[in-house]
């Protein structure tokens, strides 16, 4: 008897940075196009990218900060809609140099520090979930999210 197989769903990967200031606010970036949602600074990953290294590289390029990965906040699997599923590695990062500035104007409209429990709308599903986890002091989480 032939066994039914599950259709292969494309899976994209990304990495996001949780950068917190002395007042416990999280640094967020607002998309320059589309729905202009607020989200974590980060990057889409190529198949050969190591998530933490690619994140440090692209945070430097996009917003001018030198960062150091200090831990894993969690893995967030986003599904639903017509887009491929997205697995986002979210890392806690410390600033080791620089000041946040918008370097990637085509991708980022603005940046700002926000309370993790009060992210301004519109916000990405992943950033909202990460904010909830930060407020609840959860680390190393694995969450499935729906668009």
DATAKA-V100338 format. One record per pair of residues at least 6 apart in sequence whose ideal C-beta (glycine too) atoms are under 6 Angstrom apart, sorted by the first residue. I is the first residue (numbers start at 1). GAP is how many residues later the second one is. D is the distance in Angstrom with one decimal. If there is no record, write none. Layout:
BEGIN
i gap d
I GAP D
I GAP D
END
This chain:
BEGIN
i gap d
9 76 5.4
10 74 3.8
11 74 5.0
11 76 6.0
12 72 4.8
12 74 5.0
13 32 4.1
13 74 5.2
14 28 5.9
14 30 5.1
14 31 5.9
14 72 5.9
14 74 4.5
15 27 5.3
15 28 5.6
15 36 4.3
15 39 5.9
15 40 4.0
15 74 4.7
16 24 3.6
16 26 3.8
16 72 5.5
16 74 4.6
17 23 5.9
17 24 4.9
17 25 5.9
17 38 5.7
17 42 5.4
17 76 4.5
18 55 5.3
18 74 5.0
19 8 4.3
19 74 5.2
20 6 5.8
21 92 5.6
25 88 4.0
25 89 5.8
25 90 5.8
26 88 5.9
26 90 4.9
27 86 5.8
28 10 4.7
28 86 5.4
29 12 5.1
29 79 4.8
29 82 5.1
30 6 5.8
30 8 5.1
30 79 4.6
30 80 5.0
31 6 5.4
32 75 5.6
32 76 5.7
32 77 4.3
35 87 5.5
37 85 4.6
37 86 5.8
37 87 4.8
38 81 5.9
38 82 5.8
38 85 4.8
39 85 4.0
39 88 4.4
40 87 5.4
41 18 5.2
41 22 5.5
43 11 5.4
43 12 6.0
43 15 3.6
45 9 5.6
51 38 4.2
52 17 4.5
52 39 6.0
56 11 5.6
59 6 5.5
59 8 5.2
62 41 5.6
62 42 4.4
63 37 5.0
63 48 5.9
64 34 4.9
64 37 4.5
64 39 5.5
65 30 5.6
65 33 4.5
65 35 5.7
66 30 4.9
66 31 3.6
66 32 5.0
67 26 4.1
67 28 6.0
68 26 5.1
68 28 5.1
69 22 4.7
69 24 5.6
70 22 4.9
70 24 5.4
71 21 4.5
72 19 6.0
72 68 5.8
73 17 4.3
73 19 5.5
74 16 5.4
74 67 3.5
75 67 4.9
76 12 4.6
76 50 5.0
76 53 6.0
76 67 5.3
76 69 5.9
77 10 5.3
77 67 4.9
78 8 4.4
78 48 5.9
78 67 4.8
79 6 4.7
80 66 4.5
80 67 4.0
81 66 4.5
88 38 5.4
90 40 5.5
100 11 5.3
102 6 5.1
102 9 6.0
116 15 4.4
116 18 4.2
116 19 5.3
117 18 4.5
119 12 5.2
125 20 5.1
129 14 5.7
129 16 5.6
133 8 5.4
END
